[in-house]
Every structure is written in C-alpha cells, then in structure tokens.
C-alpha cells in the first residue's frame, strides 16, 4: 500500500506544482478545481495508509484551494509560495524508499504543523491581508533524507525544521511566471496511462537490446533488395544468352541439320522455361521483399516510438523554476512552451534537462530587464520566454527565445579581446556568428556580476558539450535590445543517426549530417597554396583544405582535371575542408557502438551496417578537426593535388536520375559495360544534390518523379552557370509529341522513350552527346 501511495503522491505533486504556477496567473474555478482534487486525493490516500500527519497538511491545502475556487480567497504570490512549499514536502515523501516514509513523517511533524498553521492563518485572515512574517528566520534545516529530485528548480528540503519560513519575495504579487493561461494542468500519469490502454514497465537494457534487434532486422530486410537486383540482372543475362541460341537455331535450319536443330530447339525450350520460372520467382520474391521490408519498418518504427516521450515529460518543474527565479530577481516573466507534445527520445530528453536549465537561468538573470527598464525602453513590463520543440528535416530543433536586452556584439567583441582570445585586429574582422561562438567557451561570461543564479561562464559550455555529445549543434541569434534565441539541433534518437555517406579510396564512410557546415565543389583553379598548404576562399576567409586520403594514410588519388568534392566541418574555433572522392548521398544509420576493448579509435565514433550488408564507420567530427589541426600545426599538411580525381583513367561520368530501381540498374549496367563511370539518383532532388557536389559529363533523367520531376531538374540545371553547358537526355515512358516538346523546351538535348529504346539506341544517343567513354 505504501508503494502505491508513493506512486500516487508523485503524480499528484506534479499536477499541483504545474497547476499552482498557472493558477497564480489565472485564478479561475476551472484552473483551481483539479488542484483541489489532487490535494483531496493525497488526503484520502494518506488516510488509507494511516499517515495522519500527512492527512492534516493535505486537508489544510484542500481548504485553501476550496476557498480560492469559490472566490472566498485570492491566491497571492505569498500564498502560492506556501502551497508550493507544502507540495514540496509531499514531493520529498514521494522520493523516499517505502521503509523510510513513517520515520520521515515523524521527523517532519514540526514542519507539518508549521505549514498547516500558516495555511489556516491565511484562511482566517481578512481578505487582502498579507500573510504574517515567518518566525525563526535563522532556523537551521535538517538535511534532506531523499536524493535530489530530477527537477531543475531548486526546491526546499522535504523535512525542514518547524520554523523554516517560506521564501521571501521581493516582487509584487502579480510578478509571476507560468505557462500560457490556456494550458491545462498536467494530467495524472495514472489517469493518462488508463486512457491510453495501460502502461508496461521495461528495463532500459531490454529496450536497448530490442532497439538493436529491430535495427538489425531492418538492415537485413533492406539487404534483400540486392538479391532482388541480382535476380533482375540474371533474367536480363538469360535473355541475352537466348539471342545467340536463336541465331544458331536459324543457322542449323538453313544447313538442314535435323539432329542439331532438334538439340538446339530443346535447349532453347529449356532456357525459355527457365526464364519463365525466374520471371515468376522474381514476382514472388518482389512481393516477399516488399512485405518483409514493410514489416521491418513497422517493427523499427514501433520500437523507436516506444522510446519517444512528449517533450513536456522533461519539463516538470521548469515553470516553477521560472516563477521562483523571476520573483528572486524582481522581474516579471511569462513562460510559454510550444510543441509540448513533440516526441523526443527519452535519452535525449534526460540530457536536455541541465542545458535547458542553464539557458533559462541565463535568460532570466542576464537577458530579462527589470520592469522599470522594460517600460523605459518602450517594452511591456512583463518579459516573454518561449521554449519550443519541433521536428525539422529529420532533426529535433529546440529553441529558447526571450525578448530581453539581447547581446551587444561590440561589448562581446571587447570582452573577447579583454580575455586574450584574439588580437584587437582579428576581433575587428570577426562576424556576428563567429563572435557568438565565444559564448560557448568554458569559463567565458559576459556578466560583470557573479550571482547564485549565473555569471560563472559554466552554463553555455554545458549546452555546447551536450549538443556535440549527441551529434548535434547549437547556435545563437541575438540583437542588442531585442532579445536572444538559442537553437539546438539534435538527432531525433540516439539509436539512429542521419549521415552523409562519403567515398574515400573506394570505401564508404559516414559523417553526421548535423556536423557538416556545407559541401563545396571546387575547380582546380579555386585551390591555392601558401607554404605548401592548400586553401580556398570561403565567406571572406581562408579555408584550409586536406585530402581525406592523407588523413587516413591512404594512397593518393591519380591526378586529373575534375572538380573536387569538399566537405566543410568545424569545431568551436577551427574550420576545414575535407576533400573526398565522391559524395554518395544521405543515409539514416542504426548506430552500433564499438567494442570497448578497442579503446578510443582516432577519428571514429561508431559503426553501422549499410543496406547491402557492408560495414561502415561513422566519423567523430571533433576528432577529425583536431587531427587536421594537428597536421597543420606540425607542418605535415600536404598540398591537395589539383583535380586529383578525374581518376579512373579519364572516364566520362554519367548521372542517371530515375525513381525506378529496375530502370536505374539496367541503364547503369549498360553504360558501365560500355566503359562509362555511372552514378545514380532516386529523384530530382537527389539528382540536383549530386550534381551540386560532383562533376558529370551527362545527365540522363526520367520525367515523372517525386519531390522534383525531370522537367524541373532540367530547367534548374540549365539556369545554373556552372552546369548549363552539360548535355541532358530525357528518357520517358511517355511517347507523346507534347511531352517531347516540353522536355526539349526545358533545355534537354535528347528525348528518348523507354518503350522504344534498346541497348544500341541508348548507347548511340550517349555517344552522340558526349562521345565515347
């Protein structure tokens, strides 16, 4: 029974804390009614388990809330302080082990009597009269008997001495903080679980193993595609083998060799029957593959969703913290939460607690002005602090924005010089974005005063480290007098990482997408040398460039004249370009931690399995930047060979863009067999990304594709100054004159229909446009 009481107590104290902060701003009967029910439920549960002292305090809370609900009393800020302190007492009980409850209540008898007495005094006092001053201001508190709660707000010890007063309030009664008035109090988790069909507790280790198995299942299901593609190619090979047999059959017929003709006819019949069986098997296999992949995706998504919790689940106590900090600093702050229901991985949500707490403390202590300052600046006396969570482009975006004093770039510039980070000359050339990066350095603070709340330069360093530990990023947008906004871009889950696949010396490598600043395609003339080191100009600065092959001690690529794909990566203060052989495209990878017995492998953070079952390592971006910087400072950074990759003996490169796997593979195999270097893309957007990152001699595109169709892709290519001269061929199922004219008007050099083309016609068209391989 005591265990059930403790669980129920935890649910009701959360409801009371969130609801009291809201009710301080909006004291409607509807807002107070669930709070009174929560206090009543605590009283009833305490009576059942025989905790009479707890019944006394809960009854006093219920009386105050009932009076407020019926309009007999108004909950002043001091009254809310007293109710919150009483609620903190119960929250402390909820954090204790079962066997400690009776003894803890016995030790807390004096505090219960003090709190209950003050609540009764509030009820007995005439309306509008302030609460009496709390006695024994210097009373010493007993140490808390429970572990610290996972609440970012500083809470009183659950069992203080009898005379411990409520926190003094320098602010007026209407100086409060809370979520928007329309936001209802948090619903009891027990009630919510019942409404959602029940809750099953699963150990974290079991969930992690289930996640790993689901990821493995998905990878294996996707690898079936390669078998399906092999069957398609086998079918084509059999069709190719059948042609010479038929020619031999015709030759035997003309020679009137009856025995040879019969033997060839039987062989031809067997080949034809085998082809029909393969065709039937391909159809069945395709259905099986599609169904298997669908089920694997469903399993994987279910496991992923089981790890997801609403963003609001990690915000318990934040509204209370904002309220308390606002009262402590004498400011008026309205705290709003947007995207409270946004799903967030529970591991990431746990890691977010400390960074968000630091950001909120900094925003209130440094960012928000006093009511007098705000009125003098033409702003409302009450400042606004907005915490928002949403999914954007496969990433979790968290932002915290305030409308306070913001950050003055010139003051920050002076602080950077004062601390000796850069020279005055260099400081004058730093952009706003570069200046704001200094805010995340350990020990860096723009505050002239150190308070109990902030000012030691620790908070933003914690935010930066958390973001980078999970493969994310953080940045600041601020303007003097108009507030500041902190953006955290994080992966949706720690189990799956959105990456960019890179080809380095014929092997795939993965780089977290969130850590890539940009991707460049450099011509040989864009690369310059200073003291045998390569660099290019980017955003008005010199960007050091390193060949990825040198970083991993791989043989250099053959010299050539093609453009170089360069991936730009950075840490807090350094930014470099990493030259790779090819950019293969984006990929969501199931992260597989490396065996701990390997230790920390330089430049590598984890591993993964690609769709075809081959392994791939995931780069540690910070390690990469440090390795490049070390090569630079030790003088071991070599020049990047100009146009290093026209590699493969000067082969001409063709990009095939088609949403049909079969068409892509048939065309790719045909052109590769003819000697061309071929890359593929699944739609217009994927094709444009590859064209932007890699050089090609010819574009072969379908028309009807998702996201960007072939006509729009051709128009985009023909309006690009670097790509407009590249020949373009459209291959479409549509054999209508108007469609052909649309393609040619968009800028295509050749229009071929899939229904009529064969190997020779496609190859002939390619040779007409770009010549032989």
KARA-V281315 format. One line per field, one symbol per residue. burial: 1 if it has 24 or more other ideal C-beta (glycine too) atoms within 12 Angstrom, else 0. Layout:
# KARA-V281315
burial->???
This chain:
# KARA-V281315
burial->01001111111111111111111111100011111111111110110010101111111111111111100011111111111111111111111100011001101111110111111111100000001001000000000111001111101111111101111010100111111000101111110000000000000000110011011111111111101110111111011001001000100000000000000100010010001001000100110010011001001110110111111111111111111111111011111111010111111110111111111111111111111001000010111111111110001111111111111010011011000011000010010001111111100111100000110111111111111111111111010000111111111111111111111110011111111110111101011000001111000000111111111100011001011111111111011111111111111111110000000000111111111000011111111110111011000011111111111000111111111111111111111101011111111111111111111111111111100111111111110000100111111101000010011001111111110010000110111011000
